[in-house]
Amino acid sequence: MIESSITSRGQTTLPKIVREALLVEAGDKVRYIVHGDEVRIRKVKPIGRLFGALKYDGPPVSLQDMERAIAEGAAGQ
């Protein structure tokens, strides 16, 4: 079991084994997810890391074409 203390300002240090498990280092951000009396800590992944994750090899599509496709999909066509 891993423990750390809370300071008078409500701060704590993530123990080294936790930082290593989350692959976080100085300057990284973490997110706290509260479920009742339990809390999960997750590394925040910057949105920039998603750039290029989706590939599209077709012709360029206009915003109007995208909006039309969304409307058609919502209408069940």
All heavy atoms as a GROMACS GRO file, in nm:
protein
  589
    1MET      N    1   0.085  -0.118   0.000
    1MET     CA    2   0.000   0.000   0.000
    1MET      C    3   0.089   0.123   0.000
    1MET      O    4   0.187   0.130   0.072
    1MET     CB    5  -0.092   0.000   0.123
    1MET     CG    6  -0.190   0.111   0.120
    1MET     SD    7  -0.312   0.104   0.250
    1MET     CE    8  -0.406  -0.036   0.198
    2ILE      N    9   0.053   0.221  -0.081
    2ILE     CA   10   0.131   0.343  -0.095
    2ILE      C   11   0.054   0.457  -0.028
    2ILE      O   12  -0.066   0.471  -0.049
    2ILE     CB   13   0.153   0.376  -0.244
    2ILE    CG1   14   0.218   0.257  -0.313
    2ILE    CG2   15   0.235   0.501  -0.260
    2ILE    CD1   16   0.207   0.263  -0.463
    3GLU      N   17   0.125   0.537   0.051
    3GLU     CA   18   0.061   0.648   0.120
    3GLU      C   19   0.143   0.775   0.103
    3GLU      O   20   0.262   0.770   0.077
    3GLU     CB   21   0.050   0.618   0.270
    3GLU     CG   22  -0.036   0.498   0.302
    3GLU     CD   23  -0.042   0.471   0.451
    3GLU    OE1   24   0.027   0.540   0.529
    3GLU    OE2   25  -0.117   0.381   0.490
    4SER      N   26   0.076   0.889   0.117
    4SER     CA   27   0.144   1.018   0.126
    4SER      C   28   0.062   1.106   0.219
    4SER      O   29  -0.055   1.080   0.244
    4SER     CB   30   0.160   1.082  -0.012
    4SER     OG   31   0.035   1.110  -0.069
    5SER      N   32   0.126   1.209   0.271
    5SER     CA   33   0.061   1.298   0.366
    5SER      C   34   0.002   1.419   0.295
    5SER      O   35   0.046   1.458   0.187
    5SER     CB   36   0.161   1.347   0.471
    5SER     OG   37   0.211   1.237   0.543
    6ILE      N   38  -0.098   1.480   0.357
    6ILE     CA   39  -0.160   1.602   0.308
    6ILE      C   40  -0.106   1.718   0.391
    6ILE      O   41  -0.106   1.713   0.513
    6ILE     CB   42  -0.314   1.597   0.322
    6ILE    CG1   43  -0.371   1.472   0.256
    6ILE    CG2   44  -0.378   1.724   0.268
    6ILE    CD1   45  -0.357   1.466   0.108
    7THR      N   46  -0.060   1.824   0.322
    7THR     CA   47  -0.008   1.940   0.394
    7THR      C   48  -0.123   2.026   0.444
    7THR      O   49  -0.240   2.003   0.410
    7THR     CB   50   0.080   2.027   0.302
    7THR    OG1   51  -0.003   2.088   0.202
    7THR    CG2   52   0.190   1.944   0.236
    8SER      N   53  -0.090   2.128   0.523
    8SER     CA   54  -0.192   2.219   0.576
    8SER      C   55  -0.261   2.297   0.463
    8SER      O   56  -0.371   2.347   0.481
    8SER     CB   57  -0.130   2.316   0.676
    8SER     OG   58  -0.030   2.394   0.613
    9ARG      N   59  -0.197   2.304   0.347
    9ARG     CA   60  -0.256   2.371   0.230
    9ARG      C   61  -0.332   2.274   0.141
    9ARG      O   62  -0.374   2.309   0.031
    9ARG     CB   63  -0.147   2.441   0.151
    9ARG     CG   64  -0.085   2.557   0.229
    9ARG     CD   65   0.027   2.626   0.156
    9ARG     NE   66  -0.016   2.670   0.024
    9ARG     CZ   67   0.067   2.709  -0.071
    9ARG    NH1   68   0.196   2.709  -0.049
    9ARG    NH2   69   0.021   2.748  -0.188
   10GLY      N   70  -0.348   2.149   0.183
   10GLY     CA   71  -0.424   2.051   0.106
   10GLY      C   72  -0.344   1.989  -0.007
   10GLY      O   73  -0.401   1.928  -0.098
   11GLN      N   74  -0.213   2.000  -0.004
   11GLN     CA   75  -0.129   1.947  -0.110
   11GLN      C   76  -0.066   1.815  -0.069
   11GLN      O   77  -0.052   1.785   0.049
   11GLN     CB   78  -0.019   2.047  -0.145
   11GLN     CG   79  -0.072   2.178  -0.196
   11GLN     CD   80   0.038   2.281  -0.214
   11GLN    OE1   81   0.139   2.277  -0.147
   11GLN    NE2   82   0.016   2.373  -0.306
   12THR      N   83  -0.029   1.736  -0.168
   12THR     CA   84   0.042   1.611  -0.144
   12THR      C   85   0.140   1.590  -0.259
   12THR      O   86   0.128   1.653  -0.364
   12THR     CB   87  -0.054   1.491  -0.132
   12THR    OG1   88   0.020   1.377  -0.088
   12THR    CG2   89  -0.123   1.459  -0.263
   13THR      N   90   0.235   1.504  -0.240
   13THR     CA   91   0.329   1.466  -0.345
   13THR      C   92   0.293   1.327  -0.393
   13THR      O   93   0.273   1.236  -0.312
   13THR     CB   94   0.473   1.466  -0.290
   13THR    OG1   95   0.505   1.599  -0.247
   13THR    CG2   96   0.572   1.422  -0.396
   14LEU      N   97   0.282   1.310  -0.525
   14LEU     CA   98   0.258   1.176  -0.577
   14LEU      C   99   0.385   1.095  -0.557
   14LEU      O  100   0.492   1.135  -0.604
   14LEU     CB  101   0.223   1.180  -0.725
   14LEU     CG  102   0.090   1.242  -0.765
   14LEU    CD1  103   0.076   1.243  -0.916
   14LEU    CD2  104  -0.025   1.168  -0.702
   15PRO      N  105   0.375   0.982  -0.491
   15PRO     CA  106   0.494   0.899  -0.471
   15PRO      C  107   0.554   0.857  -0.605
   15PRO      O  108   0.484   0.848  -0.708
   15PRO     CB  109   0.441   0.779  -0.394
   15PRO     CG  110   0.318   0.829  -0.326
   15PRO     CD  111   0.259   0.928  -0.422
   16LYS      N  112   0.683   0.833  -0.606
   16LYS     CA  113   0.755   0.800  -0.729
   16LYS      C  114   0.691   0.683  -0.802
   16LYS      O  115   0.676   0.687  -0.924
   16LYS     CB  116   0.901   0.766  -0.696
   16LYS     CG  117   0.984   0.736  -0.819
   16LYS     CD  118   1.128   0.709  -0.783
   16LYS     CE  119   1.209   0.678  -0.909
   16LYS     NZ  120   1.347   0.646  -0.880
   17ILE      N  121   0.651   0.580  -0.732
   17ILE     CA  122   0.593   0.462  -0.798
   17ILE      C  123   0.462   0.499  -0.869
   17ILE      O  124   0.431   0.445  -0.975
   17ILE     CB  125   0.573   0.345  -0.697
   17ILE    CG1  126   0.541   0.218  -0.773
   17ILE    CG2  127   0.467   0.379  -0.595
   17ILE    CD1  128   0.550   0.093  -0.686
   18VAL      N  129   0.386   0.595  -0.815
   18VAL     CA  130   0.263   0.640  -0.878
   18VAL      C  131   0.296   0.724  -1.002
   18VAL      O  132   0.235   0.706  -1.108
   18VAL     CB  133   0.176   0.721  -0.779
   18VAL    CG1  134   0.054   0.780  -0.848
   18VAL    CG2  135   0.135   0.633  -0.661
   19ARG      N  136   0.394   0.814  -0.991
   19ARG     CA  137   0.435   0.895  -1.107
   19ARG      C  138   0.484   0.805  -1.220
   19ARG      O  139   0.453   0.829  -1.337
   19ARG     CB  140   0.545   0.994  -1.067
   19ARG     CG  141   0.498   1.099  -0.968
   19ARG     CD  142   0.600   1.210  -0.949
   19ARG     NE  143   0.736   1.166  -0.923
   19ARG     CZ  144   0.789   1.148  -0.802
   19ARG    NH1  145   0.716   1.169  -0.695
   19ARG    NH2  146   0.915   1.111  -0.790
   20GLU      N  147   0.559   0.702  -1.185
   20GLU     CA  148   0.608   0.609  -1.287
   20GLU      C  149   0.494   0.531  -1.352
   20GLU      O  150   0.493   0.510  -1.472
   20GLU     CB  151   0.711   0.514  -1.227
   20GLU     CG  152   0.842   0.582  -1.193
   20GLU     CD  153   0.938   0.492  -1.116
   20GLU    OE1  154   0.896   0.385  -1.065
   20GLU    OE2  155   1.058   0.530  -1.107
   21ALA      N  156   0.397   0.489  -1.272
   21ALA     CA  157   0.284   0.412  -1.325
   21ALA      C  158   0.200   0.497  -1.421
   21ALA      O  159   0.150   0.447  -1.522
   21ALA     CB  160   0.197   0.360  -1.210
   22LEU      N  161   0.186   0.627  -1.390
   22LEU     CA  162   0.107   0.718  -1.473
   22LEU      C  163   0.189   0.779  -1.586
   22LEU      O  164   0.134   0.848  -1.672
   22LEU     CB  165   0.048   0.830  -1.388
   22LEU     CG  166  -0.057   0.791  -1.286
   22LEU    CD1  167  -0.096   0.910  -1.200
   22LEU    CD2  168  -0.179   0.732  -1.354
   23LEU      N  169   0.319   0.757  -1.584
   23LEU     CA  170   0.411   0.817  -1.682
   23LEU      C  171   0.399   0.969  -1.680
   23LEU      O  172   0.391   1.035  -1.784
   23LEU     CB  173   0.386   0.763  -1.822
   23LEU     CG  174   0.401   0.612  -1.840
   23LEU    CD1  175   0.360   0.571  -1.980
   23LEU    CD2  176   0.544   0.568  -1.810
   24VAL      N  177   0.398   1.028  -1.559
   24VAL     CA  178   0.392   1.173  -1.545
   24VAL      C  179   0.524   1.225  -1.489
   24VAL      O  180   0.596   1.154  -1.421
   24VAL     CB  181   0.275   1.218  -1.454
   24VAL    CG1  182   0.141   1.186  -1.515
   24VAL    CG2  183   0.286   1.160  -1.316
   25GLU      N  184   0.550   1.350  -1.523
   25GLU     CA  185   0.669   1.417  -1.471
   25GLU      C  186   0.633   1.563  -1.445
   25GLU      O  187   0.520   1.605  -1.471
   25GLU     CB  188   0.785   1.404  -1.568
   25GLU     CG  189   0.753   1.444  -1.709
   25GLU     CD  190   0.863   1.404  -1.807
   25GLU    OE1  191   0.914   1.291  -1.800
   25GLU    OE2  192   0.896   1.488  -1.890
   26ALA      N  193   0.728   1.640  -1.395
   26ALA     CA  194   0.704   1.780  -1.361
   26ALA      C  195   0.641   1.853  -1.479
   26ALA      O  196   0.685   1.840  -1.592
   26ALA     CB  197   0.835   1.846  -1.321
   27GLY      N  198   0.534   1.927  -1.450
   27GLY     CA  199   0.465   2.004  -1.554
   27GLY      C  200   0.346   1.933  -1.614
   27GLY      O  201   0.260   1.998  -1.674
   28ASP      N  202   0.340   1.801  -1.602
   28ASP     CA  203   0.224   1.727  -1.653
   28ASP      C  204   0.102   1.754  -1.565
   28ASP      O  205   0.115   1.797  -1.450
   28ASP     CB  206   0.251   1.577  -1.655
   28ASP     CG  207   0.349   1.536  -1.764
   28ASP    OD1  208   0.370   1.614  -1.858
   28ASP    OD2  209   0.405   1.425  -1.754
   29LYS      N  210  -0.015   1.728  -1.618
   29LYS     CA  211  -0.138   1.745  -1.542
   29LYS      C  212  -0.202   1.609  -1.516
   29LYS      O  213  -0.187   1.517  -1.595
   29LYS     CB  214  -0.237   1.834  -1.618
   29LYS     CG  215  -0.189   1.977  -1.634
   29LYS     CD  216  -0.296   2.061  -1.700
   29LYS     CE  217  -0.250   2.204  -1.716
   29LYS     NZ  218  -0.254   2.280  -1.593
   30VAL      N  219  -0.271   1.601  -1.402
   30VAL     CA  220  -0.346   1.480  -1.369
   30VAL      C  221  -0.491   1.519  -1.346
   30VAL      O  222  -0.523   1.633  -1.312
   30VAL     CB  223  -0.289   1.406  -1.245
   30VAL    CG1  224  -0.152   1.349  -1.273
   30VAL    CG2  225  -0.286   1.494  -1.124
   31ARG      N  226  -0.580   1.424  -1.366
   31ARG     CA  227  -0.723   1.443  -1.347
   31ARG      C  228  -0.769   1.351  -1.234
   31ARG      O  229  -0.727   1.237  -1.226
   31ARG     CB  230  -0.796   1.408  -1.477
   31ARG     CG  231  -0.946   1.421  -1.469
   31ARG     CD  232  -1.010   1.405  -1.605
   31ARG     NE  233  -0.975   1.524  -1.684
   31ARG     CZ  234  -0.934   1.520  -1.810
   31ARG    NH1  235  -0.922   1.406  -1.873
   31ARG    NH2  236  -0.905   1.630  -1.875
   32TYR      N  237  -0.857   1.404  -1.150
   32TYR     CA  238  -0.911   1.326  -1.038
   32TYR      C  239  -1.055   1.289  -1.071
   32TYR      O  240  -1.138   1.375  -1.102
   32TYR     CB  241  -0.906   1.407  -0.909
   32TYR     CG  242  -0.765   1.446  -0.870
   32TYR    CD1  243  -0.710   1.566  -0.912
   32TYR    CD2  244  -0.687   1.361  -0.794
   32TYR    CE1  245  -0.580   1.601  -0.879
   32TYR    CE2  246  -0.557   1.395  -0.760
   32TYR     CZ  247  -0.504   1.516  -0.802
   32TYR     OH  248  -0.376   1.550  -0.770
   33ILE      N  249  -1.087   1.161  -1.063
   33ILE     CA  250  -1.222   1.112  -1.089
   33ILE      C  251  -1.275   1.055  -0.958
   33ILE      O  252  -1.220   0.958  -0.906
   33ILE     CB  253  -1.220   1.004  -1.200
   33ILE    CG1  254  -1.153   1.062  -1.326
   33ILE    CG2  255  -1.361   0.955  -1.230
   33ILE    CD1  256  -1.109   0.959  -1.425
   34VAL      N  257  -1.380   1.117  -0.906
   34VAL     CA  258  -1.434   1.080  -0.776
   34VAL      C  259  -1.554   0.988  -0.794
   34VAL      O  260  -1.649   1.020  -0.865
   34VAL     CB  261  -1.476   1.206  -0.695
   34VAL    CG1  262  -1.531   1.167  -0.560
   34VAL    CG2  263  -1.357   1.300  -0.680
   35HIS      N  264  -1.549   0.871  -0.729
   35HIS     CA  265  -1.658   0.773  -0.727
   35HIS      C  266  -1.686   0.740  -0.581
   35HIS      O  267  -1.618   0.656  -0.522
   35HIS     CB  268  -1.620   0.645  -0.801
   35HIS     CG  269  -1.604   0.660  -0.948
   35HIS    ND1  270  -1.712   0.665  -1.034
   35HIS    CD2  271  -1.495   0.672  -1.026
   35HIS    CE1  272  -1.670   0.679  -1.157
   35HIS    NE2  273  -1.538   0.684  -1.156
   36GLY      N  274  -1.786   0.810  -0.523
   36GLY     CA  275  -1.817   0.786  -0.383
   36GLY      C  276  -1.698   0.822  -0.295
   36GLY      O  277  -1.650   0.934  -0.298
   37ASP      N  278  -1.648   0.723  -0.221
   37ASP     CA  279  -1.534   0.750  -0.133
   37ASP      C  280  -1.401   0.706  -0.196
   37ASP      O  281  -1.300   0.694  -0.126
   37ASP     CB  282  -1.554   0.682   0.003
   37ASP     CG  283  -1.558   0.531  -0.005
   37ASP    OD1  284  -1.571   0.477  -0.118
   37ASP    OD2  285  -1.550   0.466   0.100
   38GLU      N  286  -1.400   0.682  -0.325
   38GLU     CA  287  -1.277   0.645  -0.395
   38GLU      C  288  -1.244   0.750  -0.500
   38GLU      O  289  -1.332   0.812  -0.558
   38GLU     CB  290  -1.292   0.509  -0.465
   38GLU     CG  291  -1.308   0.394  -0.368
   38GLU     CD  292  -1.312   0.260  -0.440
   38GLU    OE1  293  -1.298   0.257  -0.565
   38GLU    OE2  294  -1.331   0.160  -0.371
   39VAL      N  295  -1.114   0.769  -0.524
   39VAL     CA  296  -1.067   0.865  -0.623
   39VAL      C  297  -0.967   0.796  -0.716
   39VAL      O  298  -0.877   0.728  -0.670
   39VAL     CB  299  -1.000   0.987  -0.556
   39VAL    CG1  300  -0.948   1.085  -0.661
   39VAL    CG2  301  -1.096   1.056  -0.461
   40ARG      N  302  -0.986   0.816  -0.844
   40ARG     CA  303  -0.890   0.765  -0.943
   40ARG      C  304  -0.810   0.883  -0.996
   40ARG      O  305  -0.865   0.992  -1.016
   40ARG     CB  306  -0.961   0.696  -1.059
   40ARG     CG  307  -1.033   0.571  -1.017
   40ARG     CD  308  -1.098   0.507  -1.135
   40ARG     NE  309  -1.173   0.391  -1.092
   40ARG     CZ  310  -1.232   0.308  -1.173
   40ARG    NH1  311  -1.227   0.328  -1.303
   40ARG    NH2  312  -1.299   0.204  -1.126
   41ILE      N  313  -0.683   0.861  -1.021
   41ILE     CA  314  -0.597   0.965  -1.077
   41ILE      C  315  -0.553   0.919  -1.215
   41ILE      O  316  -0.504   0.808  -1.231
   41ILE     CB  317  -0.473   0.989  -0.988
   41ILE    CG1  318  -0.515   1.027  -0.847
   41ILE    CG2  319  -0.384   1.098  -1.049
   41ILE    CD1  320  -0.398   1.037  -0.750
   42ARG      N  321  -0.573   1.006  -1.315
   42ARG     CA  322  -0.534   0.974  -1.452
   42ARG      C  323  -0.450   1.086  -1.509
   42ARG      O  324  -0.470   1.202  -1.476
   42ARG     CB  325  -0.657   0.954  -1.539
   42ARG     CG  326  -0.745   0.841  -1.487
   42ARG     CD  327  -0.848   0.804  -1.583
   42ARG     NE  328  -0.781   0.754  -1.702
   42ARG     CZ  329  -0.845   0.695  -1.802
   42ARG    NH1  330  -0.974   0.682  -1.796
   42ARG    NH2  331  -0.780   0.650  -1.907
   43LYS      N  332  -0.359   1.053  -1.595
   43LYS     CA  333  -0.279   1.153  -1.664
   43LYS      C  334  -0.366   1.221  -1.768
   43LYS      O  335  -0.441   1.156  -1.840
   43LYS     CB  336  -0.159   1.087  -1.732
   43LYS     CG  337  -0.072   1.183  -1.809
   43LYS     CD  338   0.046   1.112  -1.872
   43LYS     CE  339   0.136   1.210  -1.945
   43LYS     NZ  340   0.254   1.144  -2.001
   44VAL      N  341  -0.358   1.354  -1.775
   44VAL     CA  342  -0.430   1.430  -1.877
   44VAL      C  343  -0.346   1.426  -2.003
   44VAL      O  344  -0.227   1.458  -2.002
   44VAL     CB  345  -0.451   1.576  -1.831
   44VAL    CG1  346  -0.512   1.658  -1.944
   44VAL    CG2  347  -0.539   1.581  -1.707
   45LYS      N  348  -0.408   1.382  -2.111
   45LYS     CA  349  -0.340   1.375  -2.240
   45LYS      C  350  -0.375   1.501  -2.319
   45LYS      O  351  -0.492   1.524  -2.348
   45LYS     CB  352  -0.380   1.248  -2.315
   45LYS     CG  353  -0.339   1.123  -2.241
   45LYS     CD  354  -0.384   0.999  -2.314
   45LYS     CE  355  -0.345   0.876  -2.232
   45LYS     NZ  356  -0.399   0.755  -2.286
   46PRO      N  357  -0.274   1.579  -2.355
   46PRO     CA  358  -0.302   1.702  -2.430
   46PRO      C  359  -0.370   1.671  -2.563
   46PRO      O  360  -0.339   1.573  -2.630
   46PRO     CB  361  -0.163   1.762  -2.455
   46PRO     CG  362  -0.072   1.695  -2.357
   46PRO     CD  363  -0.133   1.560  -2.327
   47ILE      N  364  -0.462   1.757  -2.603
   47ILE     CA  365  -0.538   1.738  -2.726
   47ILE      C  366  -0.446   1.734  -2.848
   47ILE      O  367  -0.474   1.666  -2.946
   47ILE     CB  368  -0.647   1.847  -2.743
   47ILE    CG1  369  -0.746   1.812  -2.852
   47ILE    CG2  370  -0.586   1.982  -2.768
   47ILE    CD1  371  -0.844   1.708  -2.816
   48GLY      N  372  -0.333   1.801  -2.840
   48GLY     CA  373  -0.239   1.802  -2.950
   48GLY      C  374  -0.186   1.664  -2.986
   48GLY      O  375  -0.145   1.640  -3.099
   49ARG      N  376  -0.189   1.572  -2.891
   49ARG     CA  377  -0.141   1.437  -2.918
   49ARG      C  378  -0.235   1.361  -3.011
   49ARG      O  379  -0.198   1.258  -3.066
   49ARG     CB  380  -0.125   1.359  -2.787
   49ARG     CG  381  -0.014   1.415  -2.700
   49ARG     CD  382   0.008   1.334  -2.579
   49ARG     NE  383   0.047   1.198  -2.616
   49ARG     CZ  384   0.048   1.096  -2.534
   49ARG    NH1  385   0.014   1.111  -2.409
   49ARG    NH2  386   0.085   0.977  -2.575
   50LEU      N  387  -0.358   1.410  -3.030
   50LEU     CA  388  -0.454   1.343  -3.116
   50LEU      C  389  -0.438   1.384  -3.263
   50LEU      O  390  -0.495   1.321  -3.351
   50LEU     CB  391  -0.596   1.374  -3.070
   50LEU     CG  392  -0.633   1.326  -2.931
   50LEU    CD1  393  -0.773   1.373  -2.894
   50LEU    CD2  394  -0.623   1.175  -2.921
   51PHE      N  395  -0.358   1.489  -3.288
   51PHE     CA  396  -0.341   1.537  -3.425
   51PHE      C  397  -0.290   1.424  -3.515
   51PHE      O  398  -0.193   1.357  -3.483
   51PHE     CB  399  -0.244   1.655  -3.429
   51PHE     CG  400  -0.225   1.710  -3.568
   51PHE    CD1  401  -0.322   1.791  -3.623
   51PHE    CD2  402  -0.114   1.677  -3.642
   51PHE    CE1  403  -0.307   1.842  -3.752
   51PHE    CE2  404  -0.097   1.727  -3.770
   51PHE     CZ  405  -0.194   1.810  -3.825
   52GLY      N  406  -0.360   1.402  -3.624
   52GLY     CA  407  -0.319   1.299  -3.719
   52GLY      C  408  -0.366   1.159  -3.683
   52GLY      O  409  -0.334   1.064  -3.753
   53ALA      N  410  -0.444   1.146  -3.576
   53ALA     CA  411  -0.489   1.013  -3.533
   53ALA      C  412  -0.589   0.953  -3.632
   53ALA      O  413  -0.596   0.832  -3.648
   53ALA     CB  414  -0.552   1.020  -3.394
   54LEU      N  415  -0.667   1.038  -3.697
   54LEU     CA  416  -0.765   0.990  -3.794
   54LEU      C  417  -0.714   1.020  -3.934
   54LEU      O  418  -0.674   1.132  -3.965
   54LEU     CB  419  -0.900   1.059  -3.772
   54LEU     CG  420  -0.963   1.038  -3.635
   54LEU    CD1  421  -1.092   1.119  -3.625
   54LEU    CD2  422  -0.991   0.891  -3.611
   55LYS      N  423  -0.717   0.923  -4.019
   55LYS     CA  424  -0.669   0.938  -4.156
   55LYS      C  425  -0.788   0.945  -4.252
   55LYS      O  426  -0.885   0.872  -4.236
   55LYS     CB  427  -0.579   0.820  -4.195
   55LYS     CG  428  -0.462   0.799  -4.103
   55LYS     CD  429  -0.358   0.907  -4.119
   55LYS     CE  430  -0.238   0.874  -4.032
   55LYS     NZ  431  -0.173   0.986  -3.976
   56TYR      N  432  -0.779   1.032  -4.349
   56TYR     CA  433  -0.881   1.043  -4.454
   56TYR      C  434  -0.808   1.066  -4.585
   56TYR      O  435  -0.738   1.167  -4.602
   56TYR     CB  436  -0.978   1.157  -4.424
   56TYR     CG  437  -1.082   1.178  -4.533
   56TYR    CD1  438  -1.182   1.084  -4.553
   56TYR    CD2  439  -1.080   1.289  -4.614
   56TYR    CE1  440  -1.276   1.101  -4.652
   56TYR    CE2  441  -1.174   1.307  -4.713
   56TYR     CZ  442  -1.272   1.213  -4.731
   56TYR     OH  443  -1.366   1.230  -4.830
   57ASP      N  444  -0.822   0.974  -4.679
   57ASP     CA  445  -0.751   0.983  -4.805
   57ASP      C  446  -0.839   1.032  -4.920
   57ASP      O  447  -0.794   1.037  -5.034
   57ASP     CB  448  -0.692   0.845  -4.843
   57ASP     CG  449  -0.582   0.803  -4.748
   57ASP    OD1  450  -0.512   0.893  -4.696
   57ASP    OD2  451  -0.566   0.683  -4.725
   58GLY      N  452  -0.963   1.067  -4.890
   58GLY     CA  453  -1.055   1.110  -4.995
   58GLY      C  454  -1.039   1.257  -5.029
   58GLY      O  455  -0.952   1.326  -4.977
   59PRO      N  456  -1.127   1.307  -5.114
   59PRO     CA  457  -1.120   1.448  -5.152
   59PRO      C  458  -1.163   1.538  -5.036
   59PRO      O  459  -1.231   1.490  -4.943
   59PRO     CB  460  -1.220   1.457  -5.268
   59PRO     CG  461  -1.316   1.347  -5.242
   59PRO     CD  462  -1.235   1.237  -5.180
   60PRO      N  463  -1.126   1.665  -5.039
   60PRO     CA  464  -1.168   1.757  -4.933
   60PRO      C  465  -1.320   1.763  -4.925
   60PRO      O  466  -1.389   1.751  -5.027
   60PRO     CB  467  -1.111   1.892  -4.976
   60PRO     CG  468  -1.002   1.859  -5.073
   60PRO     CD  469  -1.041   1.730  -5.138
   61VAL      N  470  -1.372   1.781  -4.806
   61VAL     CA  471  -1.517   1.789  -4.784
   61VAL      C  472  -1.548   1.925  -4.724
   61VAL      O  473  -1.482   1.969  -4.630
   61VAL     CB  474  -1.563   1.676  -4.688
   61VAL    CG1  475  -1.712   1.684  -4.662
   61VAL    CG2  476  -1.526   1.541  -4.744
   62SER      N  477  -1.651   1.991  -4.775
   62SER     CA  478  -1.687   2.124  -4.725
   62SER      C  479  -1.765   2.110  -4.594
   62SER      O  480  -1.821   2.005  -4.562
   62SER     CB  481  -1.773   2.197  -4.828
   62SER     OG  482  -1.902   2.138  -4.835
   63LEU      N  483  -1.772   2.221  -4.523
   63LEU     CA  484  -1.848   2.224  -4.399
   63LEU      C  485  -1.996   2.196  -4.428
   63LEU      O  486  -2.063   2.125  -4.352
   63LEU     CB  487  -1.832   2.359  -4.330
   63LEU     CG  488  -1.903   2.378  -4.197
   63LEU    CD1  489  -1.858   2.271  -4.098
   63LEU    CD2  490  -1.876   2.516  -4.141
   64GLN      N  491  -2.046   2.246  -4.538
   64GLN     CA  492  -2.186   2.222  -4.575
   64GLN      C  493  -2.211   2.072  -4.600
   64GLN      O  494  -2.313   2.018  -4.558
   64GLN     CB  495  -2.224   2.302  -4.701
   64GLN     CG  496  -2.230   2.452  -4.680
   64GLN     CD  497  -2.091   2.518  -4.684
   64GLN    OE1  498  -1.993   2.455  -4.724
   64GLN    NE2  499  -2.083   2.642  -4.639
   65ASP      N  500  -2.117   2.006  -4.666
   65ASP     CA  501  -2.130   1.862  -4.688
   65ASP      C  502  -2.132   1.786  -4.555
   65ASP      O  503  -2.209   1.692  -4.537
   65ASP     CB  504  -2.016   1.809  -4.775
   65ASP     CG  505  -2.026   1.856  -4.920
   65ASP    OD1  506  -2.137   1.894  -4.963
   65ASP    OD2  507  -1.922   1.854  -4.988
   66MET      N  508  -2.045   1.828  -4.462
   66MET     CA  509  -2.042   1.761  -4.331
   66MET      C  510  -2.173   1.784  -4.257
   66MET      O  511  -2.229   1.691  -4.199
   66MET     CB  512  -1.925   1.814  -4.248
   66MET     CG  513  -1.790   1.766  -4.294
   66MET     SD  514  -1.659   1.813  -4.183
   66MET     CE  515  -1.600   1.960  -4.265
   67GLU      N  516  -2.225   1.907  -4.259
   67GLU     CA  517  -2.351   1.938  -4.190
   67GLU      C  518  -2.466   1.857  -4.252
   67GLU      O  519  -2.554   1.808  -4.180
   67GLU     CB  520  -2.379   2.088  -4.194
   67GLU     CG  521  -2.285   2.166  -4.105
   67GLU     CD  522  -2.300   2.316  -4.117
   67GLU    OE1  523  -2.362   2.363  -4.215
   67GLU    OE2  524  -2.249   2.386  -4.028
   68ARG      N  525  -2.467   1.845  -4.385
   68ARG     CA  526  -2.571   1.768  -4.454
   68ARG      C  527  -2.564   1.621  -4.411
   68ARG      O  528  -2.666   1.558  -4.381
   68ARG     CB  529  -2.556   1.781  -4.606
   68ARG     CG  530  -2.670   1.718  -4.683
   68ARG     CD  531  -2.658   1.735  -4.835
   68ARG     NE  532  -2.617   1.868  -4.878
   68ARG     CZ  533  -2.495   1.898  -4.928
   68ARG    NH1  534  -2.403   1.804  -4.942
   68ARG    NH2  535  -2.466   2.021  -4.968
   69ALA      N  536  -2.444   1.566  -4.407
   69ALA     CA  537  -2.428   1.426  -4.366
   69ALA      C  538  -2.473   1.404  -4.223
   69ALA      O  539  -2.537   1.304  -4.191
   69ALA     CB  540  -2.281   1.384  -4.383
   70ILE      N  541  -2.443   1.500  -4.136
   70ILE     CA  542  -2.488   1.489  -3.996
   70ILE      C  543  -2.638   1.492  -3.989
   70ILE      O  544  -2.701   1.412  -3.919
   70ILE     CB  545  -2.425   1.602  -3.911
   70ILE    CG1  546  -2.274   1.580  -3.899
   70ILE    CG2  547  -2.490   1.609  -3.774
   70ILE    CD1  548  -2.198   1.697  -3.842
   71ALA      N  549  -2.702   1.586  -4.062
   71ALA     CA  550  -2.848   1.597  -4.063
   71ALA      C  551  -2.913   1.472  -4.115
   71ALA      O  552  -3.011   1.422  -4.060
   71ALA     CB  553  -2.892   1.720  -4.144
   72GLU      N  554  -2.857   1.417  -4.223
   72GLU     CA  555  -2.912   1.293  -4.281
   72GLU      C  556  -2.899   1.177  -4.184
   72GLU      O  557  -2.988   1.095  -4.168
   72GLU     CB  558  -2.844   1.262  -4.414
   72GLU     CG  559  -2.880   1.358  -4.525
   72GLU     CD  560  -2.799   1.336  -4.652
   72GLU    OE1  561  -2.712   1.246  -4.654
   72GLU    OE2  562  -2.822   1.411  -4.749
   73GLY      N  563  -2.784   1.171  -4.116
   73GLY     CA  564  -2.763   1.063  -4.019
   73GLY      C  565  -2.858   1.075  -3.901
   73GLY      O  566  -2.912   0.977  -3.853
   74ALA      N  567  -2.883   1.199  -3.858
   74ALA     CA  568  -2.974   1.221  -3.746
   74ALA      C  569  -3.117   1.187  -3.784
   74ALA      O  570  -3.197   1.145  -3.702
   74ALA     CB  571  -2.964   1.366  -3.699
   75ALA      N  572  -3.150   1.207  -3.914
   75ALA     CA  573  -3.285   1.179  -3.962
   75ALA      C  574  -3.304   1.031  -3.994
   75ALA      O  575  -3.413   0.988  -4.028
   75ALA     CB  576  -3.316   1.265  -4.085
   76GLY      N  577  -3.196   0.955  -3.988
   76GLY     CA  578  -3.205   0.812  -4.015
   76GLY      C  579  -3.209   0.777  -4.160
   76GLY      O  580  -3.256   0.671  -4.200
   77GLN      N  581  -3.159   0.865  -4.246
   77GLN     CA  582  -3.164   0.841  -4.391
   77GLN      C  583  -3.047   0.758  -4.435
   77GLN      O  584  -2.940   0.761  -4.405
   77GLN     CB  585  -3.166   0.972  -4.467
   77GLN     CG  586  -3.293   1.049  -4.438
   77GLN     CD  587  -3.294   1.182  -4.514
   77GLN    OE1  588  -3.198   1.218  -4.581
   77GLN    NE2  589  -3.403   1.254  -4.502
   0.00000   0.00000   0.00000
